[in-house]
Amino acid sequence: MSDAEAVAAVVLAAGAATRFGSPKQNILLPAVLESIEAVEAFAEVVIVAGAHPIDVTLPPRARIVQCADWQRGPGASLRCGLSPLGAETQAAAVVLADGPRLDPRAIARMVDVWRQGQGSVLAASYDGERSHPVVLARSVWARIPEGGGRELAARLIDCSDLREPGDVDTEEDLAGLGGN
């Protein structure tokens, strides 16, 4: 893969956050965006909104896309995030808004591995467990299943030496991460 091939970041932030009890996206998204901004690989950043409006300061390369079908699940949200990306974009690094400890080095590693031509679906793994970020080559975008990218077979890229992104579903999860 050539370094000239554009890569975008897609942040999934469309869920209802029912277990959290309030729009966690607005609490957690700034930390995720900070990690994305630390990586210079992205031509653009798309944040997928759905159940709740996104009310955070966006970095210059970022825009919000409203997903009318967010209730259909992660596949619909992911397709909403991929659909506005231009033809020059050949891959997307997909991250979750509820992973506030996302390590920028994990994002950079995943993009680098994709650019080396080592797969069309790549997922970071921590101690053998599949997680995020995920990189999806344009060639797989048309076959995103309803369950989202997790249902696509992926080559796991070990990121165990880096900070895991976290998975904040409840206020207790957030407290367990030390607030971010």
MIVEXTOR-342691 format. One record per residue (C-alpha): x, y, z negated; residue in one letter. Coordinates in steps of 0.2 Angstrom, whole numbers, plus 5000, padded with zeros to 4 digits. Each point is the difference from the previous one (the first is absolute). Layout:
XYZa ...
! end
This chain:
500050005000m 500650175004s 500150144987d 499050115012a 498449894997e 498950104989a 499449934984v 498550074990a 499549974982a 498249954996v 499450024982v 498549914995l 499050104988a 498249965005a 499449894986g 498650044987a 501249984985a 498549924990t 501249914988r 500950164997f 498550104997g 500450165009s 500950045017p 501749934996k 500650055017q 500250194994n 501049944985i 501249885009l 500150065017l 501350144997p 501349884994a 499749895015v 500250155012l 501650054991e 500749835003s 499550015019i 500750175002e 501749944993a 500149895016v 500450105016e 499449855011a 498250065003f 499350115014a 498450024991e 499149944984v 498149965000v 499149984984i 498449905002v 498650074989a 498349924997g 499049994984a 500750164993h 500750165007p 501950024999i 500450164990d 501950005000v 501350115008t 500649925016l 501850005007p 500250095017p 499949835010r 498549944991a 498250005005r 498449924993i 498949895010v 498249964994q 499549825002c 498149995001a 500149814999d 501149994985w 498749894991q 500349865012r 501749974992g 501850025002p 500049955018g 498950145005a 501050134990s 501649945008l 499350015018r 499450184995c 501850044996g 500749925015l 498850075013s 500550185001p 501949965002l 500750065016g 500649885014a 501850054995e 499849914983t 500649825002q 499849954981a 499250054984a 500649994983a 498449964989v 500050044982v 498750014986l 499550164991a 499949904984d 501849955000g 500850164992p 501749924997r 500349975018l 501950015003d 500550105015p 501449885003r 498849865003a 499150105013i 501650035009a 500649824999r 498449945007m 500150135015v 501849955003d 499649825000v 498650035013w 501250115011r 501249855000q 498649905009g 499849884986q 498149985000g 498350085005s 499349984982v 501250034986l 499550014981a 501150044986a 500149874986s 500550014982y 500649844992d 499249905014g 498350094999e 499350095015r 499750184997s 500350185008h 500550085011p 499549915015v 500650045018v 498849965014l 500650015018a 498850075012r 499849835009s 499049944985v 498950154997w 498549935011a 499949854989r 499950074983i 498749884991p 498650064988e 501149964985g 501450115006g 501849985003g 500249884986r 499149875011e 501450015013l 501449884998a 501550104996a 501949984999r 500450044982l 501450124997i 500849994983d 499950164990c 500349934983s 501550114997d 498850155002l 498650074989r 498349925003e 498750125006p 498849954986g 498149965002d 498950124990v 498249934999d 499650064983t 500550144988e 500949874990e 501049955015d 500550195002l 500550014981a 501049845003g 501050095013l 500450144988g 498850125009g 500749995017n 
! end
